[in-house]
Amino acid sequence: MSLLAGKVGVVFGVANKRSIAWAIAQAWARAGATLAFTYQGERLRENVEELAATFGAGTLTLPCDVTRDEEIAAVFSGLREKYGRLHLLLHSIAFAPREALEGEFINTSREAFRIAHDVSAYSLVALARAAAPLMDAGGSILGLSYYGAEKVVPHYNVMGVAKAALEACTRYLAYDLGPRQIRVNCISAGPVNTVAARGIAGFTEMLKLYEARAPLKRNVTAEELGATGLFLASDGAAAITGQVLYVDCGYQIMGM
């Protein structure tokens, strides 16, 4: 039996076929889930619609700028109208102004700090609040984090602080939503060669460092992250909530 047969999920954050969100979406779909996708702005619309169409011509795609409450409301209204309920939600959204990812963290502007936290952390709260009424049979909400939430990663800067906030939001949401049997977890992924990751200075060196120091002596693959996303969405993880699961070939355990 397919692990997610009969489940309906919505995916926020697919940009292209290299996205971690796309790897997880593919794993969910192969396991039997029916998926809907959102895109942020017309620039990404064509890419997302093209990818979504590989799951069938009727796959729902909706615009959503997560900084606009009315667009979030419209997404979940569309999901309710088409499917009636929801079981899975993937939050793969993060953004900070480019200048905030260069130079020293101490020079982060007030506006860059606000934007990074609004888009990368508060959006999980807003989406969970909108999703919960549709998850009347329980559900799984999954976010994506990174080691920079726990330790200093040069050039990650304000994004590391925002990811730390995302992980804290995960725990508080898990507590609030637990009585409804809605689980909230994060995957802290090792570096993967995505378009977003390549925007971080020194990313190539980071890949080499992980390969050299991680116990498994390699980097994680997008397919492995997809498999973890499938596990956390499935009944096999029914007793797991509020957790940050490191999927980084063991790099997180190393002291030096």
C-alpha positions as CSV (number, residue, x, y, z in Angstrom):
1,M,0.0,0.0,0.0
2,S,1.2,3.5,-0.8
3,L,2.3,5.3,2.3
4,L,0.4,8.5,1.5
5,A,-2.6,7.1,-0.4
6,G,-5.6,9.4,-0.1
7,K,-3.6,12.2,1.4
8,V,-3.7,15.8,0.1
9,G,-0.7,18.1,0.5
10,V,0.3,21.6,-0.4
11,V,3.9,22.6,-1.2
12,F,5.3,26.1,-0.7
13,G,8.7,26.9,-2.1
14,V,9.4,25.0,-5.3
15,A,11.5,27.2,-7.5
16,N,12.8,24.7,-10.0
17,K,13.7,21.0,-10.4
18,R,16.8,21.4,-8.2
19,S,14.8,22.6,-5.2
20,I,14.7,20.4,-2.1
21,A,11.0,21.1,-2.0
22,W,10.7,19.5,-5.4
23,A,12.5,16.4,-4.2
24,I,10.2,16.0,-1.3
25,A,7.1,16.7,-3.5
26,Q,8.2,13.9,-5.8
27,A,8.6,11.5,-2.9
28,W,5.1,12.4,-1.6
29,A,3.6,12.0,-5.0
30,R,5.2,8.6,-5.6
31,A,3.8,7.5,-2.3
32,G,0.3,8.4,-3.5
33,A,-0.4,11.9,-2.2
34,T,-2.4,14.4,-4.3
35,L,-0.4,17.7,-4.3
36,A,-1.0,21.4,-4.9
37,F,1.7,23.9,-5.4
38,T,2.1,27.7,-4.8
39,Y,4.5,30.1,-6.5
40,Q,5.7,33.6,-5.5
41,G,5.3,36.1,-8.4
42,E,5.0,35.8,-12.1
43,R,8.7,35.1,-12.4
44,L,8.3,31.7,-10.9
45,R,4.9,30.9,-12.2
46,E,5.9,29.1,-15.5
47,N,8.5,26.9,-13.8
48,V,6.2,25.8,-11.0
49,E,3.2,25.2,-13.4
50,E,5.5,23.1,-15.7
51,L,6.7,21.0,-12.8
52,A,3.3,20.6,-11.3
53,A,1.9,19.4,-14.6
54,T,4.1,16.4,-14.5
55,F,1.7,15.1,-11.8
56,G,-1.3,15.6,-14.0
57,A,-3.0,18.3,-16.0
58,G,-5.4,19.1,-13.1
59,T,-2.7,19.8,-10.5
60,L,-3.6,22.9,-8.6
61,T,-1.2,25.8,-8.7
62,L,-1.9,29.0,-6.8
63,P,0.0,32.3,-6.4
64,C,1.1,33.1,-2.8
65,D,3.3,35.9,-1.4
66,V,3.6,34.7,2.2
67,T,4.0,38.3,3.4
68,R,0.4,39.0,2.3
69,D,-2.3,37.5,4.5
70,E,-5.0,37.8,1.8
71,E,-2.9,35.7,-0.6
72,I,-2.5,33.0,2.1
73,A,-6.2,33.0,2.8
74,A,-6.9,32.7,-1.0
75,V,-4.6,29.6,-1.2
76,F,-6.4,27.7,1.6
77,S,-9.8,28.8,0.3
78,G,-8.8,27.2,-3.1
79,L,-7.7,24.1,-1.3
80,R,-10.9,23.8,0.6
81,E,-13.0,24.3,-2.5
82,K,-11.1,21.6,-4.5
83,Y,-10.2,19.0,-1.9
84,G,-12.3,19.8,1.2
85,R,-9.4,18.9,3.6
86,L,-5.6,18.8,3.9
87,H,-3.2,16.4,5.4
88,L,0.3,17.6,4.5
89,L,2.1,21.0,4.2
90,L,5.7,21.6,3.2
91,H,7.2,25.0,4.1
92,S,10.4,25.5,2.0
93,I,10.5,29.3,2.0
94,A,13.4,31.6,3.0
95,F,14.6,35.0,1.9
96,A,16.9,37.7,3.0
97,P,18.2,40.7,1.0
98,R,21.4,39.9,-0.7
99,E,23.4,42.6,1.1
100,A,22.5,40.9,4.4
101,L,24.2,37.7,3.3
102,E,27.5,39.5,2.6
103,G,30.0,41.0,5.0
104,E,29.4,41.0,8.8
105,F,26.2,40.1,10.6
106,I,26.6,43.1,12.9
107,N,25.9,45.3,9.9
108,T,22.4,43.7,9.3
109,S,19.9,46.5,8.8
110,R,16.7,46.7,10.7
111,E,14.7,46.2,7.5
112,A,16.8,43.2,6.3
113,F,16.2,41.6,9.7
114,R,12.5,42.2,9.5
115,I,12.2,40.8,6.0
116,A,14.3,37.7,6.8
117,H,12.1,36.8,9.8
118,D,8.8,37.7,8.1
119,V,9.5,35.5,5.1
120,S,11.5,32.7,6.6
121,A,10.0,32.2,10.0
122,Y,6.7,34.0,10.6
123,S,5.3,32.5,7.4
124,L,5.4,29.1,9.0
125,V,3.1,30.4,11.7
126,A,0.8,32.1,9.2
127,L,0.5,29.0,7.0
128,A,0.0,26.6,10.0
129,R,-2.8,28.8,11.3
130,A,-4.5,28.8,7.9
131,A,-3.9,25.0,7.3
132,A,-5.1,23.8,10.7
133,P,-8.9,24.1,10.1
134,L,-8.4,21.9,7.0
135,M,-6.5,19.2,8.9
136,D,-9.5,18.0,10.8
137,A,-8.2,14.4,10.6
138,G,-4.7,15.4,11.8
139,G,-1.7,16.2,9.6
140,S,2.0,16.8,9.1
141,I,3.6,20.2,8.7
142,L,7.2,20.1,7.6
143,G,9.7,23.0,7.4
144,L,13.3,23.2,6.1
145,S,16.1,24.5,8.3
146,Y,19.9,24.5,8.2
147,Y,22.9,24.1,10.7
148,G,23.4,27.8,10.6
149,A,20.4,28.0,13.0
150,E,22.6,26.3,15.7
151,K,26.2,27.3,14.9
152,V,27.8,30.3,13.2
153,V,28.2,29.7,9.4
154,P,30.1,32.6,7.9
155,H,28.0,34.6,5.4
156,Y,24.8,32.9,6.4
157,N,24.3,35.8,8.8
158,V,20.7,36.9,9.4
159,M,19.4,33.8,7.7
160,G,20.9,31.7,10.4
161,V,19.1,33.8,13.0
162,A,15.8,33.5,11.0
163,K,16.3,29.7,10.8
164,A,16.7,29.6,14.6
165,A,13.4,31.4,14.9
166,L,11.9,28.9,12.4
167,E,13.0,26.0,14.6
168,A,11.6,27.7,17.7
169,C,8.3,28.3,15.9
170,T,8.2,24.6,15.0
171,R,8.3,23.7,18.7
172,Y,5.6,26.1,19.8
173,L,3.4,25.2,16.8
174,A,3.9,21.5,17.7
175,Y,2.6,22.2,21.2
176,D,-0.4,24.2,20.1
177,L,-1.4,21.8,17.3
178,G,-0.6,18.6,19.1
179,P,-4.1,18.1,20.6
180,R,-5.5,18.2,17.0
181,Q,-3.0,15.4,16.0
182,I,-1.2,17.9,13.7
183,R,2.6,17.3,13.8
184,V,5.1,20.0,13.1
185,N,8.8,19.1,12.3
186,C,11.8,20.5,10.5
187,I,14.5,18.9,8.4
188,S,17.9,20.5,8.9
189,A,19.5,19.6,5.5
190,G,23.1,19.5,4.7
191,P,24.2,21.7,1.8
192,V,22.6,20.8,-1.6
193,N,23.5,22.4,-4.8
194,T,20.4,24.5,-5.3
195,V,20.0,27.9,-6.9
196,A,19.3,29.5,-3.5
197,A,22.4,27.8,-1.9
198,R,24.7,29.1,-4.7
199,G,23.8,32.6,-3.6
200,I,25.7,32.1,-0.3
201,A,29.3,33.2,-0.5
202,G,31.7,30.2,-0.1
203,F,29.1,27.6,-0.9
204,T,31.5,25.5,-3.0
205,E,34.0,25.4,-0.1
206,M,31.2,24.4,2.2
207,L,30.4,21.3,0.0
208,K,34.0,20.3,0.2
209,L,34.2,20.8,4.0
210,Y,31.1,18.6,4.6
211,E,32.5,15.9,2.4
212,A,35.8,15.9,4.3
213,R,34.4,16.0,7.8
214,A,31.0,14.3,7.8
215,P,31.2,10.7,9.2
216,L,29.7,9.4,5.9
217,K,32.4,11.3,3.9
218,R,30.0,12.7,1.4
219,N,27.2,15.2,0.9
220,V,23.5,14.5,1.3
221,T,21.5,14.1,-1.9
222,A,18.1,15.7,-2.8
223,E,16.6,12.2,-3.1
224,E,17.7,11.4,0.5
225,L,16.0,14.5,1.7
226,G,12.9,13.5,-0.2
227,A,12.9,10.1,1.5
228,T,13.2,11.8,4.9
229,G,10.3,14.2,4.0
230,L,8.2,11.1,3.1
231,F,9.0,9.4,6.4
232,L,8.0,12.5,8.4
233,A,4.7,12.8,6.4
234,S,3.9,9.2,7.0
235,D,2.2,7.3,9.8
236,G,5.7,5.9,10.6
237,A,6.4,9.3,12.2
238,A,3.1,9.5,14.0
239,A,4.7,10.0,17.4
240,I,7.3,12.6,16.2
241,T,6.6,16.3,16.5
242,G,8.4,19.5,17.4
243,Q,11.7,18.0,16.2
244,V,14.6,19.2,14.1
245,L,16.0,16.2,12.2
246,Y,19.5,16.6,10.9
247,V,20.0,15.0,7.5
248,D,23.5,15.9,6.7
249,C,25.6,12.7,6.6
250,G,26.4,13.2,10.3
251,Y,28.2,16.5,10.0
252,Q,26.2,18.0,12.9
253,I,27.7,15.6,15.5
254,M,31.3,16.6,14.8
255,G,33.2,18.9,17.1
256,M,36.1,19.4,14.7
